[in-house]
Amino acid sequence: MLSTRRSIFFRSVCFMLILSVLMTTFVQAQQRQQQEGQIRNEDWNVQGNVIVITYDLFGSPGEYIIKLAFKEEGNPSFNVTPKSVTGDIGDNVRPGTGKRIVWNYRQDIPGGLNPQGLYYVEFSPPVRVQPAPVVQTPKEEPSGGFPWTLTILGLAAVGAGVYFLTQGGEEGGGGGGGSTSLPQPPGRPPTP
């Protein structure tokens, strides 16, 4: 019975430690994803001789390099990198919503766009240029980072396991050390 209880206890401890490692990995992956930057809610429309492109840039504080290409669906040879642009493009773009790029496409595509073409904007993944100085304000509880609670619980479980093993853990024994000797194996059957 004692070995069964120990086996269950060790399985529980192993499960808690594996869960702690998985949670730490998940939190770190979320933080890396935020640091890399993401472009969402991209949209564009033609307004006279310009194309207005809007998007939101999410990521950790800092400056990013934003690049894009204008493409036509079904026509792989049509791949234009806008040159005559102003707004939130190029180096030093900070994260935020409502980013705007104005592209004078008539300067880059003198013949204009095919009215039957289905066009789309393809952003390159945002590349972080340099981190901005981060000013941290004191907080009562950490809002992220290393999962200290899970680590402390795991250490407490390990400590309880060590105590359980060193004190014998027998019911009613109260920690007298218990017997650690094994019973003798059964005798061998007589040979004929």
Secondary structure, DSSP 4 states (H G I P E B T S, - for coil): -HHHHHHHHHHHHHHHHHHHHHHHHHHHHHHHHHHH-EEEEEEEEEETTEEEEEEEEESSSSEEEE-EEEEETTEEEEEE---SEEES-EEEEPPEEEEEEEE-HHHH-TT---TT--EEEEEPPPEEEEPPPPPPPP-SS--SSS-HHHHHHHHHHHHHHHHHHHS---TTT-SS----PPPPPPPPPPP-
